[in-house]
Amino acid sequence: MTELSAEAWAAFQREDWAAAEKIFREILSTPALIQDESRQAWYGLGSVLACAEQFAEAREIFASLGQRAAARGDPAFEHVALHQLGMVERLAGNWAAAQQCFEHEREMIARLGNSDLAVAVNAYELGTVAQHLGEQAEAKVWLDLSLARAERTDDLIAVGCAHRGLGDWLSAQGQEEEARRRWQAAHASFLRARDEKAAFDIGRRLHS
């Protein structure tokens, strides 16, 4: 990672969307930018724009990244771009479109061998979207799968997200005691991963 790219991601982490966008665009204006640097900068810019609710341009970026990955025969990055496109639709509140993206991504992950982390992250998104669409039983199946596969990895963020998703699902069903246990597990995972923002967010659930 170049120094400029590190600055952009640091701005992203502190949610300074304007600064992050400016730096990623600066990187993309660099002459003779190598392909991998260009791809990562577009990925970063798309992520920033999605968080800044500039959904139209973010959607265009990730759709383009996916198309280019498909054209060069890179299914691993194609599914990553598709995942981010689903994230854009989720943030935009387009739940049916998000579900379609994540379902398509699930099929791609299966063709790539169903790695535990990829399945865990995808299942978390499918569970979250299903819950918002009122598909409660299906949501629980996906969230259970997310946790089961996340626990087979060393990715504490994925484990924390799965516990958080299950806690939210249980809370929506009125099962507050069990929801709190899940949130406590999520809080512990995020703290171990040093994700202070996610841990703080869970803390608000626990103290509400």
Phi, psi and omega in degrees: 000130179287165180298319180294320178296320178297322178296319181297315181290329175295318177296321178299315182297327179268009175063032173268080188298321182297315180294316180298315179300315181301316183290318179298322178292326177296317178300316183290342177272358181290129179296146175057038178291130182289158189303315183294320178295320179296314181299316181291326178291320176296319177300314179297316180297317178299320179295318179297313182296324177297315180293330179274007177064028171264070194291324184299311181290321178300317179299315180298319182297310184288328175296318179294316178300319179295318180296318180291323177295319178296319182294327181265006177071045181239076184295333180297315179282332178300318180289329176295315179297321179294321177300315180293326176296319175298322178298319178301313181296322178296313180296329179280354180081013178269076192294320180294319178295320178298315180300319179298317178299313184289329175294317177296319178298320179302319179295320179294319179298320178298318179293334180271000175111003176055056177297146186303314184293316180298317178296317182299313182292317179295317181295324176301313180295318179298322178292317180298315181293316180301320179298317180292335178272003178083011180266073192294316181296317179295320179301316181296320178300314181294318181292323175298318178296319180302313181294317181300318181281326178297322181290349175270002178245179175254021182268100183292331179293316179297319178297315180297319179297318180296315177298318179298315179298318178293322177298317179296319179296314181296320178298319179295336178269002180083012181263071191292321182296313179292325177299318180297323178296320178294317180295323177297320178295320178297316180301316180297319180295316181293323177296317178296328179277356181062033175264086187294324181296313180295321179296319178297319180298319177292323178302323177294323177296318184291333184253011179277000000 
